[in-house]
Amino acid sequence: MRGRIRVFVSGRHKARMPLSYAALAPLFADRIETVDRPAEADLHLFAHVLDVAEAPLALVEDWRKRRRPVVLLSEEPFWDTIWNRRPTQPRRVVDGLHGALPVVQINHQTSDVFRFEQIPYYLLTHHRFATTYAARFARNARLSTSAIRARLSAAPCDLCFLFERRPEPHHNAGWPEAGLFGLCAWRTALAEACTTGRVERLGASWQGGPPRQGLVNWYADKMARLDGHARIMGAIENTHQPDYLTEKLFDALANLSLPLYWALPGHRLAEFGLPDEAWVNLAGLDPAEAALRVADLIGSPFSDARIEALREAQAVLAARLGRPGPWLAERARLARALPLALEAVLDAPRSADAEAVEQRAAIGA
């Protein structure tokens, strides 16, 4: 095992990586050290491909001098599909303001760093998820089926969507071989096509006004606002990737709403053991077809089987997301996985990408 790995972190998005979150940084303190200058680093670390393209001149010059590895540690498949365009390649070359850099990619497709065992990675990035779910699923698991039906009947909204409106077709990018698909345009079209019943489309991109992230605690505001608010909740991710789950579906169930989701076979939501009737999978439908299916759900009371499935889902999630054991085990897994991934980069032989960049530099490209 190596000693501490010294990393230089740069870029506008550097707050969005495991090393930067207050909830996760202590996991790596003994293995990874952040340094102030490129010349002090064992490797250079970025969170977004645009940050690599904007790498400071001092970093590029240091790479040309010392050939220390450049790593794109991307936690966000959405960024990979829209800006990266080569998300499935372990190595690639990125052209930038001060020249080209060879990049090793550590993301959901190329590494096991984000391949969770019990708790999806995103839920580890802030302690609010663990504390909220422990309280909500314990509360909900104590409800009877009749109590759940009563809460759903009293909900002031039939269907609620809370996500950015992104209708642009470039959001449809996909890599079928990796199970990687952009869903922003699809879910936007669904939200626009759903007109049956009492429908709400929440957020600045739909309603105007300041973004919710500007609130002191946007997540607490969301969970208070949506608790028991809607019979059905749009919980579709911005991107489909088998290992990628955020808070969306879990929040919907914690708020006692029936989640709408989009998951192909092989998606790891299946490993949670939720009853089939506890969520609605719209994968394989176009937005108009999906809207018709949602309209059918709105048009009639939920069956006894669906209400019972929603009740069972609360107990299932209370067991996994409501106890400290799974969270601690997942944090321990991540604490091992990231340093090992960076060590593998440092121990890897010099790549053909590096040779290609040297040739570009030699001709002034």
Contacts in CASP RR format, 6 or more apart in sequence:
PFRMAT RR
TARGET T0000
AUTHOR 0000-0000-0000
METHOD contacts of the structure
MODEL  1
MRGRIRVFVSGRHKARMPLSYAALAPLFADRIETVDRPAEADLHLFAHVL
DVAEAPLALVEDWRKRRRPVVLLSEEPFWDTIWNRRPTQPRRVVDGLHGA
LPVVQINHQTSDVFRFEQIPYYLLTHHRFATTYAARFARNARLSTSAIRA
RLSAAPCDLCFLFERRPEPHHNAGWPEAGLFGLCAWRTALAEACTTGRVE
RLGASWQGGPPRQGLVNWYADKMARLDGHARIMGAIENTHQPDYLTEKLF
DALANLSLPLYWALPGHRLAEFGLPDEAWVNLAGLDPAEAALRVADLIGS
PFSDARIEALREAQAVLAARLGRPGPWLAERARLARALPLALEAVLDAPR
SADAEAVEQRAAIGA
1 343 0 8 1.000
2 343 0 8 1.000
2 346 0 8 1.000
3 31 0 8 1.000
4 30 0 8 1.000
4 31 0 8 1.000
4 32 0 8 1.000
4 33 0 8 1.000
5 31 0 8 1.000
5 32 0 8 1.000
5 33 0 8 1.000
5 42 0 8 1.000
5 43 0 8 1.000
5 339 0 8 1.000
5 342 0 8 1.000
5 343 0 8 1.000
5 346 0 8 1.000
6 33 0 8 1.000
6 34 0 8 1.000
6 35 0 8 1.000
6 40 0 8 1.000
6 41 0 8 1.000
6 42 0 8 1.000
6 43 0 8 1.000
7 19 0 8 1.000
7 32 0 8 1.000
7 33 0 8 1.000
7 34 0 8 1.000
7 35 0 8 1.000
7 41 0 8 1.000
7 42 0 8 1.000
7 43 0 8 1.000
7 44 0 8 1.000
7 45 0 8 1.000
7 342 0 8 1.000
8 34 0 8 1.000
8 35 0 8 1.000
8 36 0 8 1.000
8 37 0 8 1.000
8 38 0 8 1.000
8 40 0 8 1.000
8 41 0 8 1.000
8 43 0 8 1.000
8 44 0 8 1.000
8 45 0 8 1.000
8 59 0 8 1.000
9 17 0 8 1.000
9 19 0 8 1.000
9 20 0 8 1.000
9 34 0 8 1.000
9 45 0 8 1.000
9 46 0 8 1.000
10 44 0 8 1.000
10 45 0 8 1.000
10 46 0 8 1.000
10 51 0 8 1.000
10 55 0 8 1.000
10 56 0 8 1.000
10 59 0 8 1.000
11 46 0 8 1.000
11 47 0 8 1.000
11 48 0 8 1.000
11 51 0 8 1.000
11 54 0 8 1.000
11 55 0 8 1.000
12 48 0 8 1.000
12 50 0 8 1.000
12 51 0 8 1.000
12 54 0 8 1.000
13 46 0 8 1.000
13 47 0 8 1.000
13 48 0 8 1.000
13 50 0 8 1.000
13 51 0 8 1.000
13 79 0 8 1.000
14 20 0 8 1.000
14 46 0 8 1.000
14 47 0 8 1.000
14 51 0 8 1.000
15 47 0 8 1.000
16 47 0 8 1.000
16 48 0 8 1.000
16 75 0 8 1.000
16 76 0 8 1.000
17 45 0 8 1.000
17 47 0 8 1.000
17 73 0 8 1.000
17 75 0 8 1.000
18 24 0 8 1.000
18 25 0 8 1.000
18 27 0 8 1.000
18 28 0 8 1.000
18 73 0 8 1.000
18 75 0 8 1.000
18 113 0 8 1.000
18 125 0 8 1.000
18 334 0 8 1.000
18 338 0 8 1.000
19 25 0 8 1.000
19 28 0 8 1.000
19 32 0 8 1.000
19 34 0 8 1.000
19 45 0 8 1.000
19 338 0 8 1.000
20 47 0 8 1.000
21 125 0 8 1.000
21 126 0 8 1.000
23 124 0 8 1.000
23 125 0 8 1.000
23 126 0 8 1.000
23 127 0 8 1.000
24 124 0 8 1.000
24 125 0 8 1.000
24 331 0 8 1.000
24 334 0 8 1.000
27 331 0 8 1.000
27 334 0 8 1.000
27 335 0 8 1.000
28 335 0 8 1.000
28 338 0 8 1.000
28 339 0 8 1.000
31 335 0 8 1.000
31 339 0 8 1.000
32 338 0 8 1.000
32 339 0 8 1.000
32 342 0 8 1.000
35 41 0 8 1.000
37 58 0 8 1.000
38 44 0 8 1.000
38 56 0 8 1.000
38 58 0 8 1.000
38 59 0 8 1.000
38 61 0 8 1.000
38 62 0 8 1.000
38 63 0 8 1.000
38 68 0 8 1.000
39 58 0 8 1.000
39 62 0 8 1.000
39 66 0 8 1.000
41 62 0 8 1.000
41 68 0 8 1.000
42 68 0 8 1.000
42 69 0 8 1.000
42 346 0 8 1.000
43 68 0 8 1.000
43 69 0 8 1.000
43 70 0 8 1.000
43 71 0 8 1.000
43 342 0 8 1.000
43 345 0 8 1.000
43 346 0 8 1.000
44 55 0 8 1.000
44 59 0 8 1.000
44 62 0 8 1.000
44 63 0 8 1.000
44 68 0 8 1.000
44 69 0 8 1.000
44 70 0 8 1.000
44 71 0 8 1.000
45 71 0 8 1.000
45 73 0 8 1.000
46 52 0 8 1.000
46 55 0 8 1.000
46 70 0 8 1.000
46 71 0 8 1.000
46 72 0 8 1.000
46 73 0 8 1.000
46 103 0 8 1.000
47 72 0 8 1.000
47 73 0 8 1.000
47 74 0 8 1.000
47 75 0 8 1.000
48 72 0 8 1.000
48 74 0 8 1.000
48 76 0 8 1.000
48 79 0 8 1.000
48 83 0 8 1.000
49 72 0 8 1.000
49 74 0 8 1.000
49 79 0 8 1.000
49 80 0 8 1.000
49 83 0 8 1.000
49 84 0 8 1.000
49 94 0 8 1.000
49 103 0 8 1.000
50 83 0 8 1.000
52 70 0 8 1.000
52 72 0 8 1.000
52 94 0 8 1.000
52 96 0 8 1.000
52 101 0 8 1.000
52 103 0 8 1.000
53 94 0 8 1.000
53 95 0 8 1.000
53 96 0 8 1.000
53 97 0 8 1.000
54 96 0 8 1.000
54 97 0 8 1.000
55 70 0 8 1.000
55 96 0 8 1.000
55 97 0 8 1.000
55 98 0 8 1.000
55 101 0 8 1.000
56 98 0 8 1.000
57 97 0 8 1.000
57 98 0 8 1.000
60 98 0 8 1.000
60 99 0 8 1.000
60 101 0 8 1.000
61 98 0 8 1.000
62 68 0 8 1.000
63 70 0 8 1.000
63 101 0 8 1.000
64 361 0 8 1.000
67 350 0 8 1.000
67 354 0 8 1.000
69 104 0 8 1.000
69 345 0 8 1.000
69 346 0 8 1.000
69 348 0 8 1.000
70 101 0 8 1.000
70 102 0 8 1.000
70 103 0 8 1.000
70 104 0 8 1.000
71 103 0 8 1.000
71 104 0 8 1.000
71 105 0 8 1.000
71 106 0 8 1.000
71 342 0 8 1.000
71 345 0 8 1.000
72 84 0 8 1.000
72 94 0 8 1.000
72 103 0 8 1.000
72 104 0 8 1.000
72 105 0 8 1.000
72 106 0 8 1.000
72 107 0 8 1.000
73 106 0 8 1.000
73 107 0 8 1.000
73 113 0 8 1.000
74 80 0 8 1.000
74 84 0 8 1.000
74 87 0 8 1.000
74 105 0 8 1.000
74 106 0 8 1.000
74 107 0 8 1.000
74 108 0 8 1.000
75 107 0 8 1.000
75 108 0 8 1.000
75 114 0 8 1.000
75 121 0 8 1.000
75 122 0 8 1.000
77 87 0 8 1.000
77 107 0 8 1.000
77 108 0 8 1.000
77 109 0 8 1.000
77 180 0 8 1.000
77 238 0 8 1.000
77 239 0 8 1.000
77 241 0 8 1.000
77 244 0 8 1.000
78 182 0 8 1.000
78 184 0 8 1.000
78 238 0 8 1.000
78 239 0 8 1.000
80 87 0 8 1.000
80 107 0 8 1.000
80 108 0 8 1.000
80 109 0 8 1.000
80 180 0 8 1.000
80 239 0 8 1.000
81 87 0 8 1.000
81 171 0 8 1.000
81 173 0 8 1.000
81 174 0 8 1.000
81 175 0 8 1.000
81 180 0 8 1.000
81 181 0 8 1.000
81 182 0 8 1.000
81 239 0 8 1.000
82 170 0 8 1.000
82 171 0 8 1.000
82 173 0 8 1.000
84 105 0 8 1.000
85 173 0 8 1.000
86 92 0 8 1.000
86 105 0 8 1.000
87 105 0 8 1.000
87 107 0 8 1.000
87 109 0 8 1.000
87 110 0 8 1.000
87 175 0 8 1.000
87 178 0 8 1.000
87 180 0 8 1.000
88 109 0 8 1.000
88 110 0 8 1.000
88 175 0 8 1.000
88 177 0 8 1.000
88 178 0 8 1.000
88 180 0 8 1.000
89 105 0 8 1.000
89 110 0 8 1.000
90 104 0 8 1.000
90 105 0 8 1.000
90 110 0 8 1.000
91 102 0 8 1.000
91 103 0 8 1.000
91 104 0 8 1.000
91 105 0 8 1.000
91 351 0 8 1.000
91 353 0 8 1.000
92 102 0 8 1.000
92 103 0 8 1.000
92 105 0 8 1.000
92 353 0 8 1.000
93 100 0 8 1.000
93 101 0 8 1.000
93 102 0 8 1.000
93 103 0 8 1.000
93 353 0 8 1.000
93 356 0 8 1.000
93 357 0 8 1.000
94 100 0 8 1.000
94 101 0 8 1.000
94 103 0 8 1.000
99 360 0 8 1.000
99 361 0 8 1.000
99 365 0 8 1.000
100 356 0 8 1.000
100 357 0 8 1.000
100 360 0 8 1.000
100 361 0 8 1.000
100 365 0 8 1.000
101 357 0 8 1.000
102 351 0 8 1.000
102 353 0 8 1.000
102 354 0 8 1.000
102 356 0 8 1.000
102 357 0 8 1.000
103 353 0 8 1.000
104 345 0 8 1.000
104 348 0 8 1.000
105 111 0 8 1.000
106 113 0 8 1.000
106 341 0 8 1.000
106 345 0 8 1.000
107 114 0 8 1.000
108 114 0 8 1.000
108 115 0 8 1.000
108 241 0 8 1.000
108 243 0 8 1.000
108 244 0 8 1.000
109 175 0 8 1.000
109 178 0 8 1.000
109 180 0 8 1.000
109 241 0 8 1.000
111 341 0 8 1.000
112 337 0 8 1.000
112 341 0 8 1.000
113 334 0 8 1.000
113 337 0 8 1.000
113 338 0 8 1.000
113 341 0 8 1.000
114 121 0 8 1.000
114 243 0 8 1.000
114 244 0 8 1.000
115 243 0 8 1.000
116 243 0 8 1.000
116 268 0 8 1.000
116 330 0 8 1.000
116 333 0 8 1.000
117 329 0 8 1.000
117 330 0 8 1.000
117 333 0 8 1.000
118 320 0 8 1.000
118 326 0 8 1.000
118 329 0 8 1.000
118 330 0 8 1.000
119 320 0 8 1.000
119 321 0 8 1.000
119 326 0 8 1.000
119 327 0 8 1.000
119 330 0 8 1.000
120 243 0 8 1.000
120 244 0 8 1.000
120 245 0 8 1.000
120 246 0 8 1.000
121 243 0 8 1.000
121 334 0 8 1.000
122 244 0 8 1.000
122 245 0 8 1.000
122 246 0 8 1.000
122 247 0 8 1.000
123 129 0 8 1.000
123 130 0 8 1.000
123 245 0 8 1.000
123 246 0 8 1.000
123 247 0 8 1.000
123 250 0 8 1.000
123 321 0 8 1.000
124 327 0 8 1.000
124 330 0 8 1.000
124 331 0 8 1.000
124 334 0 8 1.000
126 219 0 8 1.000
128 217 0 8 1.000
128 219 0 8 1.000
128 220 0 8 1.000
129 247 0 8 1.000
129 250 0 8 1.000
129 321 0 8 1.000
130 321 0 8 1.000
130 322 0 8 1.000
130 324 0 8 1.000
130 327 0 8 1.000
132 219 0 8 1.000
132 220 0 8 1.000
132 223 0 8 1.000
132 254 0 8 1.000
133 250 0 8 1.000
133 254 0 8 1.000
133 317 0 8 1.000
133 321 0 8 1.000
133 322 0 8 1.000
134 321 0 8 1.000
134 322 0 8 1.000
134 323 0 8 1.000
136 223 0 8 1.000
136 227 0 8 1.000
136 254 0 8 1.000
136 255 0 8 1.000
137 253 0 8 1.000
137 254 0 8 1.000
137 314 0 8 1.000
137 315 0 8 1.000
137 317 0 8 1.000
137 318 0 8 1.000
137 321 0 8 1.000
137 322 0 8 1.000
138 318 0 8 1.000
138 322 0 8 1.000
140 148 0 8 1.000
140 253 0 8 1.000
140 254 0 8 1.000
140 256 0 8 1.000
140 314 0 8 1.000
140 318 0 8 1.000
141 314 0 8 1.000
141 315 0 8 1.000
141 318 0 8 1.000
143 151 0 8 1.000
143 311 0 8 1.000
143 314 0 8 1.000
144 311 0 8 1.000
145 304 0 8 1.000
145 307 0 8 1.000
145 308 0 8 1.000
145 311 0 8 1.000
148 256 0 8 1.000
148 307 0 8 1.000
148 310 0 8 1.000
148 311 0 8 1.000
149 302 0 8 1.000
149 307 0 8 1.000
151 228 0 8 1.000
151 256 0 8 1.000
152 228 0 8 1.000
152 231 0 8 1.000
152 256 0 8 1.000
152 302 0 8 1.000
152 307 0 8 1.000
153 301 0 8 1.000
154 228 0 8 1.000
155 228 0 8 1.000
155 229 0 8 1.000
155 230 0 8 1.000
155 231 0 8 1.000
155 257 0 8 1.000
156 198 0 8 1.000
156 229 0 8 1.000
156 230 0 8 1.000
157 198 0 8 1.000
157 199 0 8 1.000
157 200 0 8 1.000
157 229 0 8 1.000
157 230 0 8 1.000
157 231 0 8 1.000
158 196 0 8 1.000
158 197 0 8 1.000
158 198 0 8 1.000
158 199 0 8 1.000
158 230 0 8 1.000
158 231 0 8 1.000
158 232 0 8 1.000
158 298 0 8 1.000
159 194 0 8 1.000
159 196 0 8 1.000
159 197 0 8 1.000
159 198 0 8 1.000
159 199 0 8 1.000
159 200 0 8 1.000
159 230 0 8 1.000
159 231 0 8 1.000
159 232 0 8 1.000
159 233 0 8 1.000
159 234 0 8 1.000
159 294 0 8 1.000
159 298 0 8 1.000
160 199 0 8 1.000
160 200 0 8 1.000
160 201 0 8 1.000
160 202 0 8 1.000
160 226 0 8 1.000
160 229 0 8 1.000
160 230 0 8 1.000
160 232 0 8 1.000
160 233 0 8 1.000
160 234 0 8 1.000
160 257 0 8 1.000
161 187 0 8 1.000
161 191 0 8 1.000
161 194 0 8 1.000
161 199 0 8 1.000
161 200 0 8 1.000
161 201 0 8 1.000
161 202 0 8 1.000
161 206 0 8 1.000
161 233 0 8 1.000
161 234 0 8 1.000
162 202 0 8 1.000
162 203 0 8 1.000
162 222 0 8 1.000
162 226 0 8 1.000
162 233 0 8 1.000
162 234 0 8 1.000
163 184 0 8 1.000
163 187 0 8 1.000
163 191 0 8 1.000
163 234 0 8 1.000
163 236 0 8 1.000
163 238 0 8 1.000
163 248 0 8 1.000
164 184 0 8 1.000
164 203 0 8 1.000
164 205 0 8 1.000
164 238 0 8 1.000
165 188 0 8 1.000
165 191 0 8 1.000
165 201 0 8 1.000
165 205 0 8 1.000
165 206 0 8 1.000
166 184 0 8 1.000
166 185 0 8 1.000
166 188 0 8 1.000
166 205 0 8 1.000
166 238 0 8 1.000
167 185 0 8 1.000
167 188 0 8 1.000
167 189 0 8 1.000
167 192 0 8 1.000
168 185 0 8 1.000
169 185 0 8 1.000
171 182 0 8 1.000
171 183 0 8 1.000
171 184 0 8 1.000
171 185 0 8 1.000
171 186 0 8 1.000
171 188 0 8 1.000
172 181 0 8 1.000
172 182 0 8 1.000
172 185 0 8 1.000
172 186 0 8 1.000
173 181 0 8 1.000
173 182 0 8 1.000
174 180 0 8 1.000
174 181 0 8 1.000
174 182 0 8 1.000
175 181 0 8 1.000
178 241 0 8 1.000
179 240 0 8 1.000
179 241 0 8 1.000
179 242 0 8 1.000
179 264 0 8 1.000
180 239 0 8 1.000
180 240 0 8 1.000
180 241 0 8 1.000
181 239 0 8 1.000
181 240 0 8 1.000
182 238 0 8 1.000
182 239 0 8 1.000
182 240 0 8 1.000
183 236 0 8 1.000
183 237 0 8 1.000
183 238 0 8 1.000
183 239 0 8 1.000
183 240 0 8 1.000
183 262 0 8 1.000
184 238 0 8 1.000
184 239 0 8 1.000
186 236 0 8 1.000
186 262 0 8 1.000
186 287 0 8 1.000
187 234 0 8 1.000
187 236 0 8 1.000
187 238 0 8 1.000
187 262 0 8 1.000
189 287 0 8 1.000
190 236 0 8 1.000
190 260 0 8 1.000
190 282 0 8 1.000
190 287 0 8 1.000
190 290 0 8 1.000
190 291 0 8 1.000
190 294 0 8 1.000
191 201 0 8 1.000
191 206 0 8 1.000
191 234 0 8 1.000
192 287 0 8 1.000
193 287 0 8 1.000
193 288 0 8 1.000
193 290 0 8 1.000
193 291 0 8 1.000
194 291 0 8 1.000
194 294 0 8 1.000
194 295 0 8 1.000
195 291 0 8 1.000
196 294 0 8 1.000
196 295 0 8 1.000
196 298 0 8 1.000
196 299 0 8 1.000
197 298 0 8 1.000
197 299 0 8 1.000
200 230 0 8 1.000
201 207 0 8 1.000
203 211 0 8 1.000
203 212 0 8 1.000
204 210 0 8 1.000
204 211 0 8 1.000
204 212 0 8 1.000
212 218 0 8 1.000
212 221 0 8 1.000
212 222 0 8 1.000
215 221 0 8 1.000
219 247 0 8 1.000
222 251 0 8 1.000
223 251 0 8 1.000
223 254 0 8 1.000
223 255 0 8 1.000
226 233 0 8 1.000
226 251 0 8 1.000
226 255 0 8 1.000
226 257 0 8 1.000
227 255 0 8 1.000
227 256 0 8 1.000
228 255 0 8 1.000
228 256 0 8 1.000
228 257 0 8 1.000
229 255 0 8 1.000
229 257 0 8 1.000
230 255 0 8 1.000
230 257 0 8 1.000
231 257 0 8 1.000
231 258 0 8 1.000
231 298 0 8 1.000
231 302 0 8 1.000
232 257 0 8 1.000
232 258 0 8 1.000
232 259 0 8 1.000
232 260 0 8 1.000
232 280 0 8 1.000
232 294 0 8 1.000
232 297 0 8 1.000
232 298 0 8 1.000
233 251 0 8 1.000
233 252 0 8 1.000
233 255 0 8 1.000
233 257 0 8 1.000
233 258 0 8 1.000
233 259 0 8 1.000
233 260 0 8 1.000
234 248 0 8 1.000
234 252 0 8 1.000
234 259 0 8 1.000
234 260 0 8 1.000
234 261 0 8 1.000
235 248 0 8 1.000
235 249 0 8 1.000
235 251 0 8 1.000
235 252 0 8 1.000
235 259 0 8 1.000
235 260 0 8 1.000
235 261 0 8 1.000
235 279 0 8 1.000
236 248 0 8 1.000
236 260 0 8 1.000
236 261 0 8 1.000
236 262 0 8 1.000
236 282 0 8 1.000
237 244 0 8 1.000
237 245 0 8 1.000
237 246 0 8 1.000
237 248 0 8 1.000
237 261 0 8 1.000
237 262 0 8 1.000
240 262 0 8 1.000
240 263 0 8 1.000
240 264 0 8 1.000
240 267 0 8 1.000
240 283 0 8 1.000
242 264 0 8 1.000
242 266 0 8 1.000
242 267 0 8 1.000
242 268 0 8 1.000
243 268 0 8 1.000
245 268 0 8 1.000
245 269 0 8 1.000
248 259 0 8 1.000
248 261 0 8 1.000
249 259 0 8 1.000
249 261 0 8 1.000
249 269 0 8 1.000
249 279 0 8 1.000
250 317 0 8 1.000
250 321 0 8 1.000
252 258 0 8 1.000
252 259 0 8 1.000
253 259 0 8 1.000
253 278 0 8 1.000
253 279 0 8 1.000
253 310 0 8 1.000
253 313 0 8 1.000
253 314 0 8 1.000
253 317 0 8 1.000
254 317 0 8 1.000
256 310 0 8 1.000
258 278 0 8 1.000
258 279 0 8 1.000
258 280 0 8 1.000
258 297 0 8 1.000
258 302 0 8 1.000
258 306 0 8 1.000
258 310 0 8 1.000
259 278 0 8 1.000
259 279 0 8 1.000
259 280 0 8 1.000
260 279 0 8 1.000
260 280 0 8 1.000
260 282 0 8 1.000
260 290 0 8 1.000
260 294 0 8 1.000
261 269 0 8 1.000
261 279 0 8 1.000
261 280 0 8 1.000
261 281 0 8 1.000
261 282 0 8 1.000
262 281 0 8 1.000
262 282 0 8 1.000
262 283 0 8 1.000
263 269 0 8 1.000
263 270 0 8 1.000
263 281 0 8 1.000
263 283 0 8 1.000
264 283 0 8 1.000
272 316 0 8 1.000
272 317 0 8 1.000
272 320 0 8 1.000
273 316 0 8 1.000
274 309 0 8 1.000
274 313 0 8 1.000
274 316 0 8 1.000
274 317 0 8 1.000
275 308 0 8 1.000
275 309 0 8 1.000
275 312 0 8 1.000
275 313 0 8 1.000
275 316 0 8 1.000
276 309 0 8 1.000
277 303 0 8 1.000
277 305 0 8 1.000
277 306 0 8 1.000
277 308 0 8 1.000
277 309 0 8 1.000
277 310 0 8 1.000
278 306 0 8 1.000
278 309 0 8 1.000
278 310 0 8 1.000
278 312 0 8 1.000
278 313 0 8 1.000
279 313 0 8 1.000
280 293 0 8 1.000
280 294 0 8 1.000
280 297 0 8 1.000
282 290 0 8 1.000
282 293 0 8 1.000
285 293 0 8 1.000
302 310 0 8 1.000
320 326 0 8 1.000
END
